[in-house]
Amino acid sequence: MRVLVFRKRLAAFFAGAAAAVLILCILLHVTGAYAVATGGTVRKLPIYAVETEEKKIAISFDCAWGTDYTDQLLEVLARENVRATFFMVQFWAEKYPEYVKKIDEAGNEIGTHSATHSYMSKLSAGDIRKELETSCAAIESVTGKKVELFRPPYGDYDDLLVETAESMGLYTIQWDVDSLDWKNLSANDIAMRVISRVKNGSIILCHNNGLHTAEALPIILDTLKNKGYTFVPIGELIYRNDYTIDASGRQHAAN
């Protein structure tokens, strides 16, 4: 009798446990927590950073307004022997082709930052494609090099944008370290924000025309180099094939 009761209780326990697991899986999937639990993602994500054991990082500059501090940035990068990634809006590239050429010839990487710097999640697939095609063409006409990276204006994106860019051979790039240089922080504040947040595989966001960005750049580069980090363009940091992106936007090499 006792054995029978024990077996019934054991069967009830396993049945309850199975039901609990099933309910949990359903809840995780519905709420989106499923993506966190499994390392996948419900929505299409850009690349925010890269998972790597190497102390490699990338610094990037968005170019949309003016060139006042660009020469100074390029001088610092050249002196420190650092190659960066510049994301250019089409109207900026067309207005300053001499800077497109100068940035490229200095060994830096260039990606598109759209044609009109609009909120691209509000655009149709056709309009997205046009923004990317014409902005890439404006850059390629100067450099003669294929554009492979895209950063959405305002960091604004949706599945359609990421999927359309991907279909055109473009990797959509965000960042995991924001300098906030566009807020006109002091050079020291910009540098400290970046230095305190960087880790292996980080992508740093700056702007070519930030008021104190060029002043902060030597501090950022020297300090992080002394910490053992190596700067590479984003195109050399990311995985090009066989990768996954977790729910935080961190890119992982596929096992």
N, C-alpha and C positions, 0 to 999 in steps of 0.2 A: 504493500500500500504506500509506504513511504517513498519507494522508488518511483512509483507512478506519479505521486504528487510532485516529486522533484522534477521529473521529466516534463510535466505540464508547466511548472513554473519556469523551467529553463526555456521551453518552447515559447512561452509568453514573453520572456525577456528578450529573446532574439527577434521575435516578431515586432516588439515595441522598438527595439534598437533600429531595425531595418526601416520601419516607418519613420522614425525620427531622422535618419540619414536622408531618406527620400524627401521629406519635407524641407530639410535644411538645404539640400541641393536645389530644390525648386525655388526657395526664397533667395538663395545666392544668385541664381541665374536671373531671376526677375529683377532683383535690385541692382544688378551690375556688380555686386561684390564677387560674383563668380569669376570675373576677370582678375581680381586681385588674388583670389584663392588659387587659381590655376596658373597665373603668370601670363594669361592671354589678355585680350581686351575686347570689349563689346563693340566699341567704335574704332574707326580707323584713326591711328595716332601718327603724328609726325615724330621725328627723332629729336628728343630733348637732350640726350646724353648717350654715352656709350659705355657699356660694361666692359672693363678691361683691367687686367692686373698690372699693366704698364702705366707709368706715370705720364701719360700723354693727354694733352688738353688742346683745345682750339679757342682762339679769340677771333671774334667777328665784328664787323662794323656795317651798320645799315646806312646807305647813302640815299637821301631823299631831298635834303635841303642844304644848299650851299657847299662851299669848299674851303672855308676860312682856315680850318685847322688841319686840312688833309695833308699838306706838305710836311707839317711838323710830325704828324702820325707816321708818314712814310719814312722820314728821317730816323725816327726812333726805332721803327721796325728794322730798318736796314742796319743801323748801328748795333742792335741786339741780335742780328741775324735770325729774325723771326719772320716767318711767312704767315699771313693772316688770310681770312676770307672776307670779302666785301660783297654785300648784297645791294644791288643797284636797281632803283626804279627807272623805268624806261625814260621818263622825261628828264631825269637827272643825267643819265648816260648820254642822251642826245644833246643836252645843254653843255655838258663838260666832257666831250670825247677825248680831250687831251689828258684828262685825269683817268679815264678808263684805260687809256694806253699806258700812262705812267704807273698805275697800280699793277697792271698786268706785267709790264716789263720789269718790275721790281720783284717778280716771282710770286706775287700773291694770287690767290684764287678768287674768281668772280662768279657770283650766282645772281639770279634774278630776284627782285623784291616786288615784282608785278609791273604792270604798265602805268597804272594811275594811282597806286597806293589807296585802293578802296577796300571796303570790307568785303572780301571775296566770298564769304559764306552766303552772301545775299545774291550772288550771281548765278546765272544758269550755266550749264555745262559748256555751252557754246561760247558764252562770254568769258568764262574762265580760260578756256582754250585760247581764245584770242589774246587775252591779257598775257598769257605765258608765251605764246608764239611770238608776238611782236616785241615783247621785252627781251626775250632771248636773242632775237634777230638783231636788235639794236646793239647788244653787247658783242655778239659774234661778228658783226660787221667791222668792229674795231680790232678785236683781239684775234680773230680767225680761229678761235677755240670754242668747242661745243660747251654750252652751259649745262651743268648737270645738277645744280642745287637750286632750291627755291625756298625763300622764307616769306610766309604770308604777312602782309601788313597788319600791324596791331596784334600779331600773334593769333589772328582770327581765322578759324578753319572749321570745316565740317567734313563728313565722309566724302561728299562729292568732290570737294576741292582736293583732298589728299589722293583720291582714286584717279581723278583726271590728271593731276600732276604725274602720278606714277605711270599712267598709260602713255605719257609723253616722255618717259625716261628721266623724270626729275625726282630727286629725293627731297621730301619736304622737311625742312630743318627748323626747329625751335631753339630753345636754350634752357639750361638749368641754373645758370648764374646771370642775374640781371644787374648790371652796373648802376642802373637808374641815372646814368649820366645826362639823360634828357631833362631831368629835373634841376639841372644846374647845381648839383651838389659840388662841394669843394673837391679838389684833386685828392686830398687825403681821404675824404669820406668815400669817394668812388673806389679808390684803391683798397681800402679796408673792407668794403662790402664784397669786392671780388675775391680778395685773398682769403677771407674767412669762410667763403662758401665753396671754393673749388675742391674737387676731388678727382680721382682718376676718371678720365673720359668726359670731363665737363666741357660744355660749350658756353662760352662767355659772350654776352650781348653788350655791345657798345654802339656808338653812333659816330660817324666821321665828323659831324659838326657839333658835337657836344662842347659846351663852353669850356670845361676843364678836363676833357677826356685826354687830350694830348699831354697835359701836365701829369695826369695820373698814370699814363701808360708806362713810363720808365720804372715807376715804383712797382707796378703790377708785374712787369716782366722780370725785373731783377729779383724781387722777393720770391716769386714762384719758381724761378730757375734755381735759386739758392735752396729751395725746398725739394729740389730734385725733379721738377716737372720739365717736360719737353713740349714745346709748342709745335703743332702741325696744322696745316689747313684742314678744314672740316672734311673735305673729300678724302683725305688720307687717314682720318680718324674713324670714320664710319665703316661698317661692314657693307659691302656692295651686294653680296649674295648670301643666301642661306642664313637668314637671321630672323629673330622674332623681336617684337617690341612689347615690353611689359606695360602694366596699367599706369605706370608713372611716366611712360614715354622713353624709358631707357632701353636702348638697343642691345640685344644679346646675340652672340654668334650661336647658330643652331648647333645642337649637340649631334 
